[in-house]
Amino acid sequence: MSLWRAIVMLLTLKCDHATHLISDNYQRNLTGVERWALRLHQLSCRYCRRFARQIQRLHEAARRLAANDVRLSTEARQRIATSLDAGMDAGRDSDA
């Protein structure tokens, strides 16, 4: 990444990109510029700080469930699937 692009990222990171970086952090190591840009953004954005805490809690809960080999009931899986489908349908409607 060029120095100019790094400076632009540090100074102009938006919430949509910040939330992607927060999620990506659990899949890969962020670059130094990405980590600093995210930190700077979170200093002034309470919503992204809240999102980061929520993702961290979900990640920890999933890890605990996996460690205990806990399985969801078929009914619980169906409720989750229905809820996710409803949310995706609402997102498609707002895109139109």
C-alpha positions in Angstrom: 0.0 0.0 0.0 1.4 3.4 -0.9 2.0 6.0 1.7 -0.7 8.2 0.2 -3.3 5.5 0.3 -2.4 4.6 3.9 -2.8 8.3 5.0 -6.2 8.5 3.2 -7.4 5.3 4.9 -6.2 6.5 8.3 -8.1 9.8 8.0 -11.2 8.8 6.1 -12.3 5.4 7.3 -16.1 5.1 7.1 -18.4 2.9 9.3 -19.2 0.4 6.5 -15.5 -0.2 5.9 -14.8 -0.2 9.7 -17.4 -2.9 10.3 -15.8 -5.1 7.6 -12.4 -4.7 9.2 -13.9 -5.6 12.6 -15.3 -8.8 11.1 -12.2 -9.5 9.0 -10.1 -9.3 12.2 -11.5 -12.7 13.2 -10.6 -14.3 9.9 -7.2 -12.8 9.2 -4.5 -10.5 10.7 -5.2 -6.9 9.8 -2.3 -4.9 8.4 -0.8 -2.2 10.6 -2.5 0.5 8.6 -5.9 -1.2 8.9 -5.5 -1.7 12.7 -4.5 2.0 13.2 -7.3 3.3 10.9 -9.8 1.2 12.8 -8.5 2.4 16.2 -8.7 6.0 15.1 -12.2 5.5 13.7 -13.4 3.8 16.9 -12.1 6.8 19.0 -14.9 8.9 17.5 -17.6 6.3 16.6 -19.5 4.8 19.4 -21.6 2.7 17.0 -18.5 0.9 15.7 -17.2 0.4 19.2 -20.5 -1.1 20.1 -20.4 -3.3 17.0 -16.9 -4.5 17.9 -18.1 -5.5 21.4 -21.1 -7.3 20.0 -19.0 -9.2 17.5 -16.5 -10.1 20.2 -19.3 -11.4 22.4 -20.7 -13.5 19.6 -17.2 -14.9 18.8 -16.6 -15.8 22.4 -20.1 -17.5 22.7 -19.5 -19.5 19.6 -16.1 -20.6 20.8 -17.6 -21.7 24.2 -20.4 -23.6 22.4 -17.9 -25.3 20.1 -15.7 -26.2 23.0 -18.7 -27.8 24.8 -19.9 -29.4 21.6 -23.3 -27.9 22.1 -25.8 -28.5 19.3 -28.9 -26.5 18.6 -32.3 -28.2 18.4 -34.0 -28.5 15.0 -36.6 -26.1 16.2 -34.0 -23.5 17.2 -32.2 -23.9 13.8 -35.5 -23.3 12.0 -36.3 -20.2 14.0 -32.8 -18.8 13.2 -33.2 -19.6 9.5 -36.6 -18.0 9.3 -35.3 -14.9 11.1 -32.3 -14.6 8.8 -34.5 -15.1 5.7 -36.9 -12.4 6.9 -33.9 -10.0 7.5 -32.5 -10.7 4.0 -35.8 -10.2 2.4 -36.2 -6.8 4.2 -32.7 -5.8 3.0 -33.6 -6.7 -0.6 -36.8 -4.6 -0.3 -34.8 -1.5 0.9 -32.3 -1.9 -2.0 -35.0 -1.4 -4.6 
